[in-house]
């Protein structure tokens, strides 16, 4: 019972962290980013990412042993997040809001399309990560998305005649929605296999390079002289609030919840923005906005305290290994892990092989002790022989521990002996 409670507590901490990050993002949109309106969007994004990377870069050196063992799948995910979530998405939404600020398009045009972000994320989490949550979650997700729309337009109403879907800002908003939504999904893939601190640092570092190239190509980089001392102050504020700090907190949360839950919890951004606007600017909420806020808050409570990480279940093909487990006295079955998107760690599982059920331990993670990339290995007491193409069905019972680094093989063997005691527990 204690183990189960701990895992649910991690879910709550993760969910609250994402909501805190969303709160910081709302501060950016309401109070900070508008102060940088005079600067080119690409220049703003480049500078905030370079400054953020300078703050986060020590984590890359601290985790370099793990980073260098990442596979091409993880690097592709990092590249996706840096390009879409860090560079393209941020530039597009900044350009969209700047267009709304100069009056060439209404804010409604920007908001109505940007709110499609959770729709993109939910679909991609299902297709790419294979997330399968309870039907009640998806019902609350739809309610939350609808409530977010009413919250955004509940005061002035939504006049479709004011929406200019052909304006460039509409295109920018739609691209930003896809970019941020997909980045939630691929960000989840990364933090499944790398600590959240290094994930944030790599994202900011690679994004800095991408936006630097873009700013150079567009000529925005040569407008650097227009950055004033006041601009630098706001950029530094962004780094320690809605920029690097918020992303650091966000990835802490994303590691502990599903991508599907994260994208709904990110709606705390518009929720907190409206609430802050009420308390700070004294803009009174309409009855519709009050009801929408209450419904959205209920959805947050449901996800934070009523949901938990689903148990994984997958099929994997047996493949040949190095035989190290047998030499250590703990023979394991090596499995193909190319399609697996679960957190690294040691798990107590049930495995189905040729119609028989075996209780065993599943290890998934990097082998830092031997300087080797991630492997997926199953240990069961009973010897299982079969062809290399035999398929094993795995179902999680509970997570035992995180991946550990050992000084030598003897220390590893002692830990494995302790881990085997889990097979005897109910």
C-alpha positions as CSV (number, residue, x, y, z in Angstrom):
1,X,0.0,0.0,0.0
2,X,2.8,2.4,0.8
3,X,4.3,2.0,-2.7
4,X,1.0,2.7,-4.4
5,X,0.4,5.8,-2.3
6,X,3.9,7.1,-3.3
7,X,3.2,6.7,-7.0
8,X,-0.1,8.5,-6.7
9,X,1.6,11.3,-4.7
10,X,4.1,11.7,-7.6
11,X,1.2,12.2,-10.0
12,X,-0.2,14.9,-7.8
13,X,3.2,16.7,-7.5
14,X,3.6,16.5,-11.2
15,X,0.2,17.8,-12.0
16,X,0.6,20.7,-9.6
17,X,4.0,21.5,-11.2
18,X,2.5,21.8,-14.6
19,X,-0.2,24.1,-13.2
20,X,2.5,26.3,-11.6
21,X,4.4,26.5,-14.9
22,X,1.1,27.5,-16.6
23,X,0.7,30.2,-14.0
24,X,4.1,31.6,-14.9
25,X,3.3,31.5,-18.6
26,X,0.1,33.5,-17.9
27,X,2.3,36.2,-16.2
28,X,4.3,36.4,-19.4
29,X,1.4,37.0,-21.7
30,X,-0.5,39.4,-19.4
31,X,2.4,41.5,-18.0
32,X,5.8,40.9,-19.6
33,X,5.9,40.0,-23.3
34,X,3.9,43.0,-24.4
35,X,6.8,45.2,-23.1
36,X,9.0,43.7,-25.9
37,X,6.5,44.6,-28.6
38,X,9.0,47.0,-30.3
39,X,11.5,44.2,-31.0
40,X,11.3,41.6,-33.8
41,X,9.7,38.3,-32.6
42,X,12.7,36.2,-33.6
43,X,15.1,38.4,-31.7
44,X,13.0,38.2,-28.6
45,X,12.8,34.4,-28.8
46,X,16.5,34.0,-29.5
47,X,17.6,36.2,-26.6
48,X,15.3,34.6,-24.0
49,X,16.5,31.1,-25.1
50,X,20.2,32.0,-25.0
51,X,19.8,33.5,-21.5
52,X,17.8,30.5,-20.4
53,X,20.4,28.1,-21.7
54,X,23.1,30.0,-19.8
55,X,21.2,29.3,-16.6
56,X,20.4,25.7,-17.4
57,X,23.6,24.6,-19.1
58,X,25.3,23.2,-16.0
59,X,22.8,20.4,-16.0
60,X,24.1,19.2,-19.3
61,X,27.6,18.7,-17.9
62,X,26.2,17.0,-14.8
63,X,24.2,14.5,-16.9
64,X,26.6,14.1,-19.8
65,X,27.1,10.4,-19.1
66,X,23.4,9.8,-19.7
67,X,23.0,12.3,-22.6
68,X,25.8,10.6,-24.6
69,X,23.9,7.3,-24.3
70,X,20.7,8.6,-25.8
71,X,19.5,6.8,-28.9
72,X,18.5,8.4,-32.2
73,X,14.8,8.1,-31.2
74,X,15.4,10.4,-28.2
75,X,17.6,12.8,-30.2
76,X,14.8,13.1,-32.8
77,X,12.3,13.9,-30.1
78,X,14.7,16.6,-28.7
79,X,15.1,18.0,-32.1
80,X,11.3,18.1,-32.6
81,X,10.7,19.9,-29.3
82,X,13.4,22.4,-29.9
83,X,12.2,23.2,-33.5
84,X,8.5,23.1,-33.0
85,X,8.0,24.0,-29.3
86,X,11.0,26.1,-28.8
87,X,11.6,27.9,-32.1
88,X,8.6,27.7,-34.5
89,X,5.8,27.7,-31.9
90,X,7.2,30.5,-29.8
91,X,8.0,32.7,-32.9
92,X,4.5,32.0,-34.4
93,X,2.5,32.8,-31.2
94,X,4.7,35.9,-30.6
95,X,4.1,37.1,-34.2
96,X,0.3,36.4,-33.8
97,X,0.0,38.4,-30.6
98,X,2.1,41.2,-32.0
99,X,-0.3,41.3,-35.0
100,X,-3.2,41.6,-32.6
101,X,-1.5,44.3,-30.6
102,X,-1.0,46.5,-33.7
103,X,-4.7,46.2,-34.5
104,X,-4.4,44.3,-37.8
105,X,-6.4,41.4,-36.4
106,X,-8.5,40.8,-33.3
107,X,-7.2,38.8,-30.3
108,X,-10.2,36.5,-30.9
109,X,-8.6,35.3,-34.1
110,X,-5.5,34.4,-32.3
111,X,-7.1,32.8,-29.2
112,X,-9.7,30.7,-31.0
113,X,-7.1,28.8,-33.0
114,X,-4.4,28.6,-30.4
115,X,-6.9,26.9,-28.1
116,X,-6.8,23.9,-30.5
117,X,-3.4,23.0,-28.9
118,X,-4.9,20.3,-26.5
119,X,-6.8,18.7,-29.4
120,X,-3.5,18.2,-31.3
121,X,-1.8,16.9,-28.1
122,X,-4.6,14.4,-27.2
123,X,-4.6,12.9,-30.7
124,X,-0.8,12.7,-31.0
125,X,-0.5,11.2,-27.4
126,X,-2.8,8.5,-28.5
127,X,-1.2,7.8,-31.9
128,X,2.5,8.3,-31.0
129,X,2.8,7.3,-27.3
130,X,-0.1,4.9,-27.3
131,X,-1.7,6.6,-24.2
132,X,-4.9,4.9,-23.2
133,X,-6.7,6.7,-20.4
134,X,-10.1,6.1,-18.8
135,X,-13.2,7.4,-20.7
136,X,-14.0,9.7,-17.8
137,X,-10.7,11.5,-18.4
138,X,-11.5,12.2,-22.0
139,X,-15.0,13.4,-21.0
140,X,-13.5,15.9,-18.5
141,X,-10.9,16.9,-21.1
142,X,-13.6,17.9,-23.6
143,X,-15.4,19.8,-20.8
144,X,-12.2,21.6,-19.9
145,X,-11.5,22.6,-23.5
146,X,-15.0,23.9,-23.9
147,X,-14.8,25.8,-20.6
148,X,-11.5,27.4,-21.7
149,X,-13.3,28.8,-24.8
150,X,-16.2,30.2,-22.7
151,X,-13.6,31.7,-20.3
152,X,-11.8,33.4,-23.2
153,X,-14.9,34.8,-24.9
154,X,-17.4,34.8,-22.1
155,X,-17.2,38.6,-21.5
156,X,-17.3,40.1,-25.0
157,X,-18.9,37.1,-26.7
158,X,-17.6,35.4,-29.7
159,X,-18.5,37.2,-32.9
160,X,-17.5,34.9,-35.8
161,X,-17.7,37.9,-38.0
162,X,-14.6,39.3,-36.3
163,X,-12.6,36.2,-36.9
164,X,-10.3,36.6,-39.9
165,X,-9.2,33.1,-40.7
166,X,-7.4,34.3,-43.8
167,X,-5.1,36.7,-41.9
168,X,-1.5,35.7,-41.4
169,X,-2.1,35.8,-37.6
170,X,-4.7,33.0,-37.9
171,X,-2.1,30.9,-39.7
172,X,0.5,31.7,-37.0
173,X,-1.9,30.7,-34.2
174,X,-2.8,27.4,-35.9
175,X,0.9,26.5,-36.4
176,X,1.6,27.5,-32.8
177,X,-1.2,25.3,-31.5
178,X,0.2,22.3,-33.4
179,X,3.8,23.1,-32.5
180,X,3.1,23.3,-28.7
181,X,0.7,20.4,-28.7
182,X,3.1,18.1,-30.5
183,X,5.9,19.3,-28.2
184,X,4.0,18.1,-25.2
185,X,3.9,14.6,-26.7
186,X,7.6,14.5,-27.8
187,X,8.6,16.2,-24.6
188,X,7.0,13.3,-22.7
189,X,9.0,10.8,-24.8
190,X,12.2,12.6,-23.8
191,X,11.6,12.9,-20.0
192,X,10.6,9.2,-20.0
193,X,14.3,8.5,-20.8
194,X,16.2,11.5,-19.4
195,X,16.0,13.6,-16.3
196,X,13.9,16.7,-16.5
197,X,16.8,19.1,-15.8
198,X,18.8,18.0,-18.7
199,X,15.7,17.9,-20.9
200,X,15.0,21.6,-20.3
201,X,18.7,22.5,-20.8
202,X,18.9,20.6,-24.1
203,X,15.7,22.2,-25.4
204,X,16.9,25.7,-24.7
205,X,20.4,25.0,-26.1
206,X,19.2,23.6,-29.4
207,X,16.4,26.1,-29.7
208,X,18.9,28.9,-29.3
209,X,20.9,27.6,-32.3
210,X,17.8,27.2,-34.4
211,X,16.5,30.7,-33.7
212,X,19.9,32.2,-34.2
213,X,20.0,30.8,-37.7
214,X,16.5,32.0,-38.4
215,X,17.3,35.5,-37.0
216,X,20.4,35.6,-39.2
217,X,18.5,34.6,-42.3
218,X,15.7,37.1,-41.7
219,X,18.0,40.0,-40.7
220,X,16.4,40.3,-37.3
221,X,19.8,39.6,-35.7
222,X,21.1,42.8,-37.1
223,X,18.5,44.7,-35.1
224,X,20.3,43.8,-31.9
225,X,21.2,47.4,-31.3
226,X,17.5,48.3,-30.7
227,X,17.5,46.2,-27.5
228,X,17.5,48.7,-24.6
229,X,18.5,48.3,-21.0
230,X,14.8,48.1,-20.1
231,X,14.3,45.3,-22.7
232,X,17.2,43.4,-21.0
233,X,15.5,43.7,-17.7
234,X,12.3,42.2,-19.0
235,X,14.2,39.4,-20.8
236,X,15.9,38.5,-17.5
237,X,12.5,38.5,-15.8
238,X,11.2,36.1,-18.5
239,X,14.2,33.7,-17.9
240,X,13.4,33.4,-14.1
241,X,9.6,33.3,-14.5
242,X,7.9,32.2,-17.7
243,X,11.0,31.1,-19.6
244,X,13.7,28.7,-18.3
245,X,12.2,28.5,-14.8
246,X,8.8,27.6,-16.0
247,X,10.1,25.0,-18.5
248,X,12.3,23.5,-15.7
249,X,9.2,23.1,-13.5
250,X,7.1,21.9,-16.4
251,X,9.4,19.0,-17.3
252,X,9.5,18.0,-13.7
253,X,5.7,17.7,-13.9
254,X,5.6,16.1,-17.3
255,X,7.9,13.2,-16.1
256,X,5.2,12.3,-13.6
257,X,2.0,12.5,-15.5
258,X,0.8,11.5,-19.0
259,X,1.1,13.9,-22.0
260,X,-2.7,13.8,-22.2
261,X,-3.2,15.0,-18.7
262,X,-0.5,17.6,-19.1
263,X,-2.1,19.3,-22.1
264,X,-5.4,19.7,-20.1
265,X,-3.5,21.0,-17.0
266,X,-1.8,23.5,-19.3
267,X,-5.2,25.2,-19.6
268,X,-4.5,26.6,-16.2
269,X,-2.7,29.2,-18.3
270,X,-5.8,31.0,-19.6
271,X,-7.6,30.3,-16.3
272,X,-4.9,32.0,-14.2
273,X,-4.6,34.8,-16.7
274,X,-8.3,35.7,-16.3
275,X,-8.1,35.4,-12.5
276,X,-5.0,37.6,-12.3
277,X,-6.6,40.1,-14.6
278,X,-9.5,40.3,-12.1
279,X,-7.4,40.8,-9.0
280,X,-4.8,43.1,-10.5
281,X,-6.6,45.1,-13.1
282,X,-10.1,44.8,-11.5
283,X,-11.7,43.5,-14.7
284,X,-14.9,41.9,-13.5
285,X,-15.8,38.5,-14.8
286,X,-19.1,37.9,-16.6
287,X,-21.5,35.3,-15.2
288,X,-20.5,33.0,-18.1
289,X,-16.8,33.4,-17.3
290,X,-17.4,32.7,-13.6
291,X,-19.3,29.4,-14.5
292,X,-16.6,28.5,-17.0
293,X,-13.9,29.1,-14.3
294,X,-15.6,26.9,-11.8
295,X,-16.1,24.1,-14.4
296,X,-12.4,24.4,-15.5
297,X,-11.3,24.3,-11.8
298,X,-13.4,21.2,-11.2
299,X,-11.7,19.6,-14.2
300,X,-8.3,20.4,-12.8
301,X,-9.2,18.9,-9.4
302,X,-10.5,15.7,-11.2
303,X,-7.3,15.3,-13.1
304,X,-4.9,16.2,-10.2
305,X,-6.6,14.0,-7.5
306,X,-8.8,11.6,-9.5
307,X,-6.3,10.3,-12.1
308,X,-3.1,8.4,-11.9
309,X,-0.6,7.0,-14.3
310,X,-2.1,4.0,-16.2
311,X,-0.3,0.7,-16.0
312,X,1.5,-0.1,-19.2
313,X,0.9,-3.2,-21.3
314,X,2.7,-4.1,-24.5
315,X,4.1,-6.8,-26.7
316,X,7.8,-7.2,-27.5
317,X,9.9,-9.5,-29.5
318,X,12.7,-11.5,-28.0
319,X,16.2,-10.7,-29.3
320,X,19.7,-11.9,-28.7
321,X,21.8,-10.2,-25.9
322,X,25.3,-10.2,-24.7
323,X,24.8,-12.9,-22.0
324,X,26.0,-10.6,-19.2
325,X,23.0,-11.4,-17.0
326,X,23.8,-15.1,-17.1
327,X,27.4,-14.5,-16.2
328,X,26.3,-12.4,-13.2
329,X,24.0,-15.2,-12.1
330,X,20.8,-13.5,-13.2
331,X,19.9,-14.6,-16.7
332,X,17.5,-12.2,-18.5
333,X,15.4,-12.3,-21.7
334,X,16.4,-9.4,-23.9
335,X,13.5,-7.6,-25.7
336,X,13.3,-5.2,-28.6
337,X,12.6,-1.7,-27.1
338,X,12.4,0.5,-30.2
339,X,8.6,1.1,-29.8
340,X,8.5,1.4,-26.0
341,X,7.6,4.8,-24.5
342,X,7.6,4.2,-20.8
343,X,9.6,5.7,-17.9
344,X,13.0,4.1,-17.3
345,X,13.1,1.9,-14.2
346,X,12.7,-1.5,-12.7
347,X,9.1,-2.9,-12.6
348,X,7.3,-5.9,-11.2
349,X,5.4,-7.4,-14.1
350,X,3.4,-10.3,-15.4
351,X,4.6,-11.8,-18.7
352,X,2.7,-14.1,-21.0
353,X,4.8,-16.4,-23.0
354,X,3.2,-19.1,-25.2
355,X,0.0,-18.9,-23.3
356,X,1.7,-19.2,-19.8
357,X,1.8,-16.4,-17.2
358,X,5.1,-15.7,-15.5
359,X,5.8,-13.2,-12.7
360,X,9.0,-11.3,-13.3
361,X,11.1,-8.2,-13.1
362,X,11.4,-5.9,-16.1
363,X,14.4,-3.5,-16.4
364,X,14.3,-0.6,-18.9
365,X,17.0,1.9,-18.9
366,X,20.6,2.8,-19.7
367,X,23.4,0.8,-18.2
368,X,25.7,3.5,-17.0
369,X,27.8,0.9,-15.1
370,X,28.9,-0.5,-18.4
371,X,28.5,2.7,-20.5
372,X,25.8,1.2,-22.7
373,X,22.5,2.6,-24.1
374,X,19.1,1.6,-22.9
375,X,18.0,-2.0,-22.9
376,X,14.8,-3.8,-22.1
377,X,15.3,-7.0,-20.1
378,X,13.0,-9.4,-18.4
379,X,14.0,-11.7,-15.5
380,X,11.8,-14.6,-14.6
381,X,12.6,-17.6,-12.4
382,X,11.6,-20.2,-14.9
383,X,13.8,-20.8,-17.9
384,X,12.0,-20.0,-21.2
385,X,13.4,-21.4,-24.4
386,X,12.2,-20.5,-27.9
387,X,12.9,-19.0,-31.2
388,X,14.3,-15.4,-31.5
389,X,11.0,-14.1,-33.0
390,X,8.9,-15.2,-30.0
391,X,6.6,-12.5,-28.8
392,X,6.1,-11.7,-25.1
393,X,3.2,-9.8,-23.6
394,X,4.1,-7.6,-20.6
395,X,1.7,-6.1,-18.1
396,X,2.9,-3.8,-15.3
397,X,2.0,-4.6,-11.7
398,X,4.0,-1.8,-10.0
399,X,7.2,0.2,-10.3
400,X,9.9,-0.9,-7.9
401,X,12.6,1.7,-8.3
402,X,14.4,4.1,-10.6
403,X,17.5,3.1,-12.7
404,X,20.6,3.2,-10.5
405,X,24.3,3.5,-11.3
406,X,26.7,1.1,-9.7
407,X,30.4,1.3,-9.2
408,X,31.1,-2.3,-10.3
409,X,29.4,-5.6,-11.1
410,X,29.5,-6.8,-7.5
411,X,27.5,-3.8,-6.3
412,X,25.0,-4.5,-9.2
413,X,24.7,-8.1,-8.1
414,X,23.9,-7.2,-4.5
415,X,21.2,-4.8,-5.7
416,X,19.7,-7.5,-8.0
417,X,19.5,-9.9,-5.1
418,X,17.5,-7.4,-3.2
419,X,15.3,-6.7,-6.2
420,X,14.4,-10.4,-6.4
421,X,12.7,-10.2,-3.1
422,X,9.9,-8.2,-4.8
423,X,8.9,-11.4,-6.6
424,X,7.9,-12.9,-3.3
425,X,5.8,-10.0,-2.2
426,X,2.0,-9.8,-3.0
